[in-house]
Amino acid sequence: MSAPDGRRRPTNAEHDDETSLDRATSRAVRRRSIALLGDLLRPHARILAWAAVLVTASSAAQVAGPWLVSLAIDKALPALPGDVGPLAAIGGAYLAAAVVAGVAIGAYRRVAARIAQNVLLDLRRRVFRQTQRLSLEFHESYTSGRIISRQTSDLEALRELLDGGLVGVIASVLVMTFTAVGLTILDPLSGLVLMTGLVPAWFLLRWFRKHSQVAYREQRTWSARLIVKFVETMTGIRAVQAFNREATTERDYDRIGSAYRDANLRIFGINGRFAPGLLLIGNVTVVVALAAGGWRVLEGTLAVGVLVAVLLYVKRFFAPIQQIAMFYNAFQSAAAALEKVSGLLAEEPTVVEPAEPVDLPAPRGELRLEHVRFAYGDGPVVLPGLDLTIPAGQTVALVGTTGAGKSTIAKLVTRFYDATGGRVLVDGVDIRDIASPVLRRNVVMVTQESYLFSGSVAENIALGRPDATREEIEAAARAVGAHGFVENLPDGYDTEVNKRGGRVSAGQRQLLSFARAFLADPTVLVLDEATSSLDLPGERLVQRGLQSLLADRTAIIIAHRLSTVEIADRVLVLEHGEVVEDGSPDELVDRGGRFAALNAAWQDSLV
Ligand SMILES: Nc1ncnc2c1ncn2[C@@H]1O[C@H](COP(=O)(O)OP(=O)(O)OP(=O)(O)O)[C@@H](O)[C@H]1O
């Protein structure tokens, strides 16, 4: 991300890959997660309040049970057999409490599940929208595997948290609180025993928190790396197989997989000590409460019924701790996931929309670069200061050694990146002042890979202008010479690409992307020509398509073929980000400089 001075600011998603953060960063990351959570829950405030009422009612009703049992033992049983009234009343109250508790908890679970699912959907949408919104700079540094793991495994961890426990755990925590309060009111001394049991439990919890936080971050980081490695290998499978890299990539994958396994084992190790430790503390507390209470019953200072209620309360207090401990795992994992997702969501596009956009009412397509300076992030300067004017309608071919900065110029003119210094102007307007929909309509980039989306051929062409009619789509295909082969596909324009029968060759793919650009009809076209060599008829076809595409518009072509350079009005030879030769192809050949040499080499390669 570039600050106004051109230096790089740290990004929010930058800490993604670290397992231990310093205290301040850790706090900032947590604050960011909590803010996101608040933001997600805010629209559900009213229904959340309703859920809180339901769960509170259910917990209070549950806590009444042991107290009613103590009343039955100490008050109602001694009145028998003469007076069955108290026992019947207590029995009735017990039943009523059970019904209230059951109905309220059922309703609470349904309401809470609906909130959880809506929050998840909202988060999924936000992640998707955000990844589409972020600038190319972000995508070039944040690998697609990492984005995939944000959208898949991180959201899955949050789903597990919300589906698999949070709702129950909130109810359990409330029951525990009510139980502790109820017990203390019933018999303060036993309340004290319970509180004493909580002291070692609290220390154990602190130990667990400290260790598991690091372990869970580590687990998620390795899991993301595993996905990155897999996605990278699969997207580059051709290169992997062509260069015999299978064994090396497998070794790398194994190494990451082992680290992931070790991270998981560490978590199990921590849990293996935490859960039994808590259980032990709970049971010891029950024994102490029983011993102390039993002693007082013998002394005659405690009623038997109250002792029974005390034991029921203490047991009930510790019972959900196991569940909460297990839940803590899901919580840790989800908290780590939320940290990463919130980092992605907090990321701002580096290419900023203008506050007061300037329109281009009658675009002509004149391009001007004024002292354009550029460097990627903290990297070396790619363009030291480029001055260039391209009159409307001119076709300019950019040639030059690899790394000279040709693609960089293309990315600056199309505003996928902003220049670090200087300005890029279209018809005299700084492109930073043009709203992106207007800019994208007028300046279109056709990239090397000519990406085809799943869908029909017609749909792929219509990407250039979604409201185009079938006639316009076919006219565009005809104009660039794609109509012939499209008609020969099994279902013509309705053939699904990327499916059996819909496979298109590299040249045909380029023609489709030309048709797409033709339909979009931009004033300025930037074309990164594919380097893949086509057979001669294929090349001629593409060349003819290109010529019709270029007519009547300004074009910058990163040229890799002689035939392309020949149809250009002007050739710019670039070296280390500077124009070293500028002229028509014929002039440059006559001048006998670098272009002449390149041209000779191209001519040679044809014979
Ligand atoms: N996303 C990026 N992040 C950092 N550096 C980059 C990035 N893209 C390109 N560069 C660097 O910028 C310089 C210019 O690259 P550019 O892609 O513009 O060259 P090019 O002339 O188009 O080369 P080629 O013909 O090989 O495509 C190179 O040194 C390259 O390493």
The ligand as an SDF file (V2000), in Angstrom:
LIG
                    3D

 31 33  0  0  0  0  0  0  0  0999 V2000
    3.6200   -6.9660   -8.7980 N   0  0  0  0  0  0  0  0  0  0  0  0
    4.9040   -6.6380   -8.7600 C   0  0  0  0  0  0  0  0  0  0  0  0
    5.5180   -6.4350   -7.5790 N   0  0  0  0  0  0  0  0  0  0  0  0
    6.8140   -6.0830   -7.5270 C   0  0  0  0  0  0  0  0  0  0  0  0
    7.5840   -5.9060   -8.5950 N   0  0  0  0  0  0  0  0  0  0  0  0
    7.0510   -6.0910   -9.8190 C   0  0  0  0  0  0  0  0  0  0  0  0
    5.6690   -6.4690   -9.9550 C   0  0  0  0  0  0  0  0  0  0  0  0
    5.4200   -6.5830  -11.2770 N   0  0  0  0  0  0  0  0  0  0  0  0
    6.5770   -6.2890  -11.9220 C   0  0  0  0  0  0  0  0  0  0  0  0
    7.5460   -5.9850  -11.0560 N   0  0  0  0  0  0  0  0  0  0  0  0
    8.9310   -5.5790  -11.3730 C   0  0  0  0  0  0  0  0  0  0  0  0
    8.8720   -4.3990  -12.1360 O   0  0  0  0  0  0  0  0  0  0  0  0
    9.7910   -4.4180  -13.2140 C   0  0  0  0  0  0  0  0  0  0  0  0
    9.0560   -4.1600  -14.5260 C   0  0  0  0  0  0  0  0  0  0  0  0
    8.1470   -5.2030  -14.7510 O   0  0  0  0  0  0  0  0  0  0  0  0
    7.1430   -5.2390  -15.9770 P   0  0  0  0  0  0  0  0  0  0  0  0
    6.2420   -6.3860  -15.7600 O   0  0  0  0  0  0  0  0  0  0  0  0
    6.5350   -3.9070  -16.1690 O   0  0  0  0  0  0  0  0  0  0  0  0
    8.1490   -5.5470  -17.1610 O   0  0  0  0  0  0  0  0  0  0  0  0
    7.8260   -5.9020  -18.6780 P   0  0  0  0  0  0  0  0  0  0  0  0
    8.6190   -4.9570  -19.4960 O   0  0  0  0  0  0  0  0  0  0  0  0
    6.3800   -5.9490  -18.9090 O   0  0  0  0  0  0  0  0  0  0  0  0
    8.4460   -7.3450  -18.7750 O   0  0  0  0  0  0  0  0  0  0  0  0
    7.9080   -8.6250  -19.5940 P   0  0  0  0  0  0  0  0  0  0  0  0
    8.1300   -8.3700  -21.0260 O   0  0  0  0  0  0  0  0  0  0  0  0
    8.7920   -9.6930  -19.0780 O   0  0  0  0  0  0  0  0  0  0  0  0
    6.4840   -8.8120  -19.2160 O   0  0  0  0  0  0  0  0  0  0  0  0
   10.4600   -5.7710  -13.1640 C   0  0  0  0  0  0  0  0  0  0  0  0
   11.7350   -5.5960  -12.5880 O   0  0  0  0  0  0  0  0  0  0  0  0
    9.5970   -6.5950  -12.2620 C   0  0  0  0  0  0  0  0  0  0  0  0
   10.3760   -7.4600  -11.4760 O   0  0  0  0  0  0  0  0  0  0  0  0
  1  2  1  0
  2  3  1  0
  2  7  2  0
  3  4  2  0
  4  5  1  0
  5  6  2  0
  6  7  1  0
  6 10  1  0
  7  8  1  0
  8  9  2  0
  9 10  1  0
 10 11  1  0
 11 12  1  0
 11 30  1  0
 12 13  1  0
 13 14  1  0
 13 28  1  0
 14 15  1  0
 15 16  1  0
 16 17  2  0
 16 18  1  0
 16 19  1  0
 19 20  1  0
 20 21  2  0
 20 22  1  0
 20 23  1  0
 23 24  1  0
 24 25  2  0
 24 26  1  0
 24 27  1  0
 28 29  1  0
 28 30  1  0
 30 31  1  0
M  END
$$$$
